[in-house]
Amino acid sequence: MPRPIQAVAGNSSIIISATIGPPGIPGSQVPVTVTLTNNGSTTWANNIYHFAATGISWGTQRVLLPNNVAPGQSITLNFNLLLPTVAGNYPVQFQMVQEGVMWFGATTALNAIVSTIPTPPTITISSVVLPIPKAGDIVSAPIFITPVTPCDGTVRSMLWTTPVDCKIIKTYIWMGFDDGVVADGDAELYRVSDGSVFATIQLDRYDPAPNADTNEKIFEYPSGFILVAGDSLRMDYFGREYSGPTGGHTQGRIIIWAQG
C-alpha cells in the first residue's frame, strides 16, 4: 500500500516519476516526461510557477504548466529537450520555481546521452549503358557482377542509363553471401528520376553451414514502365554480418529487359 504524501507548509513538490528518451545525435531533441505532485500549501499559478532547468546552460530552460496546480494535485509534463552539440553524457536537472521568489522541491536525476553522428555508409556506384532497343525490339543488359562488398552496411550500387526512351518489361536481381557468413541484407531496384521502386529482395542467412546462401527473383511488368532517354535504373544492395569468417562479403547481379 503506497504511503500517503505528507503535506508541507509553503511551496513544496515531489517527483512521482521521470523518464527521458533514448540517446540522440548532437542538436537533436529527446522526449522527457515528468509527473509532479504539489505537496505544499500554495497553489502553483501557471503564470509564475514553472518547471525549470537548474545547473545546465544548454537545451530547454523553462517548461510551462498547462494549468494551475492546487495543493494535493499532480501534473504530468511532456516536453522535448534540445540536446547539446557535443557528444557526451549530460545530467538533466529540473526543479519547480516560483519566478522571482524561490526554487523548491525535488530535482530530477536524469541523464541525456548524446551519441556521435554515425559515419554514413560508403556508397560505390558502378555504371552500365543499356543496349539501344529499336522500336518493338527487346534487348537485355548483360549480367553485371559488382566486386564483392563487405558485410558491414557498405552500400554497393549498380546504375543503368538508357540513351533512348524505352519500356522496362522484366528485371532479374540476385544477391549472395560468402560461405559461412551469418548475415542479413537487402537489394532494391528503383528509377532514379522519381524514386519509384520496381523490385526488392531480402536475404537473411542464419545458418553458418559452409555453403553460400543466395536469393534471386524475376520481376515482370505486363504493362512495362517507361524510362526516358537519360534516365537510369539503380540497384542498391548491402549486407550486415552477424558472425562468420572475418571479412564476410556479399555480391549482387542484375539483368534488365527493355523494349523500344
N, C-alpha and C positions, 0 to 999 in steps of 0.2 A: 504494500500500500504506500503510495507516494507521501512524503512528508509535506505537511501544509506549508505554504510560503509565508514566511514571517514578515509582517508589515513593519516598516521603518518610518520614523518621522522625517519629513522633508523629502528631498529628492533622493530616489534610490531605484536601481534597476538590477535585475538578474538576467543572465543569458540562459535560456532554456535549451537552445541548440544553435549550432553554427556550422555551415558547410561551405566549401569552396570547390570550384570546378577543377578539372584535370590540368596538367601543365599546358602552357601555351607558349607560342613563339613571341619574341620581343615586340612590344607595341600592340599586341592583340588584347582581347578582353576575355575575362573568365567570369562565370556567374557566381554570385555569393548569396546565400540565404541565411538569415539570422532571425530567430524568434526571441523576443524580449518580453519580460513581464515587469510592469510597474508595481514594485512592492513598497513604494513610498506613500506619502500622504498628499502629494501635489499632483495635479493633472498636467500631463505633458501637452501643452498647447502647440500645435504643429507649426505655428509661425515663429516660435522662439526656441523650441526644443528640436534638436536634430541628432542623428546618429553620425558621428564624425570620426575621421581618421586621426589617430594620435601617434606621433613619432615617425611618420612617414611623409616624405615630400613629393612622392610620385602618385599617380593614379587618382582615383575618386577621393575627394576630400570631405564631402558632405552628402548625406542621404536624407531626403525629406521624409517626414512621416506622412502617410496618406490621410491621417485623421488624428484628432485629439485622443489621448490615451489616459483614461481615468485610473485612479488607484485600484489595483487588483486585476486590471485588464492586461491582456497580452496582445502583441502585434508581431506579424511576420513581415520582414523586409526582404525583397528580392531586388538585387541590383547587379550591374556589371562593373567589374573592377578593371580599369585600364592598367595593363602590366608595364613594368619598366622596359627600357630599350636595350638592356644588357642582360644576358643570361645569368641566372643565379637562383638562390633560394631566399625569399624575402618574407619576414614576419609581417602579418597583416593584423593590425590592432585598431579596432574601432570601439568607441565608447559613447555613451549618451552625454550630451552637453546642453546646458541652458545658456544660450548665447549671451555673452557679456556678464555672466554670473558665476557659473561653475561647471566643471566636469564631474561626473558622478557615475557610480555603479560599476559593474563588471566590464572587463575588456576582453574582446575576442582573442583567442590564441590560435590563429590560423597561419598557414604558410602558403605563399604563392610561389610556384615553381615556374621559372622562365627557362624554357629549353632553347638550345641553339637551333638556328634555322637549318634544316637538313640540306645537304648538298643535292641539287637536282640531279636525277639520273643522267648518265651520258647517253646522248642520242646520236647514233650513226646512221646516216641515210645513204643508201645505195640507189642509183637511178638507172632505169632502163626505158628506152623508147619503144612503144608498141609498133609492130609492123603496120603499114598503111593499108587498111582494108578498102577495096573498091566497092562500089555500090552492089549490095546483095551478097558480097563475099563474106566469109567468116574466117578470121585469122586468129592465131593464138600466140601469146608471148611464150617463149620457152621457159621451162622451169629455171628459176634463178635461185641459187643457194647462197645465202649470205655467209660470211665467215662465222664460226661459232661465237656465241656470246656468253659471258659468264652468267651463272645463275645468281645474280646479286641485285636484280632490279634494273640493270642496264637495259635500256630500250634500243632495239635494233629496228630500223625501218627500211622498207623497200618501196620505191616510188616509180610508178609507171605513168608516162606522159604521152598523150596522143597528139599527133601533128594535124589530124583532121577530125571533124565531127564523126562520132561513131556511137554505136549502141552496144553496151556490155550485156551479153546474154548468159554467161556462165563463168564461174570462178572456182578454183580449187586451191585450198590452202592446207598446209601441212606444218606440224610442229613436232619437235622431238627433243628428248633429253639424252644425255650421256648414260652409259651403263652405270647402274648402281646409285644413281642420284635420286634422293627423296626430295621432291620439289613440287611447286605448282607454277603455272604460268598462263598467259593469255595471248591471243593473237586477234587483231581486229583489222578489217579492211574497210576503208571509207573513202568517199570522194572529197578531195582537198578543198574544192571551191565552196562547199556549204556544210561539210562535216557529216553528210549522210552516211550512215553505217550500212554496209551491204553484207558483211559476213563476220561472224565471231566464233572462235573456238576457245575452249579451255582445256588445259592439260594438268591433271593432278596425279602425281605419282607418289604413292605411299609405300610401295613395295621395293625394298632395297635390293631385291634379287639382281644378279649381274646380267641384266639384259635391257637394252634400250626400250624406252616407252615412247609411243607416238600417238598423235591424234590427227586425223585428216578428214576432210569433208568436201563434197562438191555442192556448190550453191547454184541453182538455176533460176533465171529471172525470165519467165514466159513472155512478159511484155518488154523486157530489156530496160535498161536505164541509160540515159544519154550522158555522154562525156563529150563536151565540146572541145574544139581544137585548142590545145594549150593547157587543158585541164588534166588533172592527174588522179590516179588511184594510189593510195598509200596503205601499206600494211605495217602496223607496229606490232612487235612481239617482244616478250621478255620472260624470264624465269626467275623464281625465288627459290634458293636452295635451303632446305631444312637440315639435311645432313647428307653424307656421302663422300666420295673422293674429293680431295682438295682440288679446287678449280673445276667443279662441275659446269657443264655448258649446255646451251640449248641452240637449236637451229630452226630456221623457217624456210619454207618454199612456197611457191605460188605459180599457178597458170591462169591466164586471163584470156577468155574468148571474146573477140569483138567483131561486130558486124557493121559493114559500111552501109 
